[in-house]
Amino acid sequence: MPFRFYTNMMSQASRSVASGILIVGLMLIGFGVLILALPELFAFLAAAVFFVAGAGCAAVAIKILWVQWRLDRLASHNEEDAYRKNVRIHTSNRYEA
């Protein structure tokens, strides 16, 4: 009587993992063949991806800079209102009796 260290669930899980790896491998081979057959198309797609990513980064950077400019402008108006001329702060000497 053989003693098994695994169950049927382990066997099924390893088969499904192996099937997934096989499918990914076949897809990678297919993409490699397509890239060899149509290099101009894939170069155009890569350029389009980089262009869209660059435009997205630029848009986010412009939004951040615009918000920071508005916050700085808002803070500068508040500082002018907070400043008062001819204001004296009176402090008493602690050691005077």
C-alpha positions in Angstrom: 0.0 0.0 0.0 1.7 3.3 -1.1 1.6 6.2 1.3 0.7 9.5 -0.4 1.9 12.8 0.9 -0.6 14.7 -1.3 -4.3 14.8 -1.8 -6.4 15.0 -4.9 -6.8 18.7 -4.3 -3.0 19.2 -4.5 -2.9 17.3 -7.7 -5.7 19.4 -9.2 -4.1 22.6 -8.0 -0.7 21.7 -9.6 -2.4 20.8 -12.9 -4.2 24.1 -13.0 -1.0 26.0 -12.3 0.8 24.0 -15.0 -2.0 24.8 -17.4 -1.8 28.5 -16.6 2.0 28.5 -17.1 1.5 26.6 -20.5 -1.0 29.2 -21.7 1.2 32.1 -20.7 4.2 30.5 -22.4 2.3 29.9 -25.6 1.0 33.5 -25.6 4.6 34.8 -25.1 5.7 32.7 -28.1 2.8 34.1 -30.2 3.6 37.6 -29.2 7.3 37.0 -30.2 6.3 35.7 -33.6 4.0 38.7 -34.1 6.7 41.1 -33.2 9.1 39.4 -35.7 6.4 39.5 -38.4 5.2 43.1 -37.8 7.9 45.2 -36.2 6.6 48.5 -37.4 3.2 48.0 -35.9 4.6 47.1 -32.5 7.0 50.0 -32.6 4.0 52.3 -33.3 2.1 50.8 -30.4 5.1 51.2 -28.0 5.5 54.8 -29.2 1.7 55.4 -28.6 1.9 53.9 -25.1 4.9 56.2 -24.2 3.2 59.2 -25.7 0.0 58.6 -23.7 2.0 58.0 -20.5 4.1 61.1 -21.0 1.0 63.2 -21.6 -0.6 61.8 -18.5 2.5 62.6 -16.4 2.6 66.2 -17.8 -1.1 66.7 -17.1 -0.7 65.5 -13.5 2.4 67.7 -13.0 0.6 70.8 -14.4 -2.4 70.1 -12.1 -0.1 69.9 -9.1 1.8 73.1 -10.0 -1.5 74.9 -10.6 -2.9 73.9 -7.2 0.4 74.9 -5.5 0.3 78.3 -7.2 -3.3 78.8 -6.0 -2.4 77.8 -2.4 0.6 80.1 -2.4 -1.5 83.0 -3.7 -4.2 82.2 -1.1 -1.5 82.1 1.7 0.0 85.5 0.6 -3.4 87.2 0.9 -3.9 85.8 4.4 -0.5 87.1 5.5 -1.3 90.6 4.5 -4.5 90.6 6.6 -2.7 89.0 9.5 0.0 91.8 9.6 -1.0 94.9 11.6 1.0 98.1 11.9 1.5 99.9 15.2 0.8 96.8 17.3 2.7 96.5 20.5 3.0 93.4 22.6 3.1 94.1 26.3 4.9 91.6 28.5 5.4 92.0 32.2 8.6 91.2 33.9 8.1 88.0 36.0 10.6 89.1 38.6 9.1 92.5 39.4 7.1 92.5 42.6 
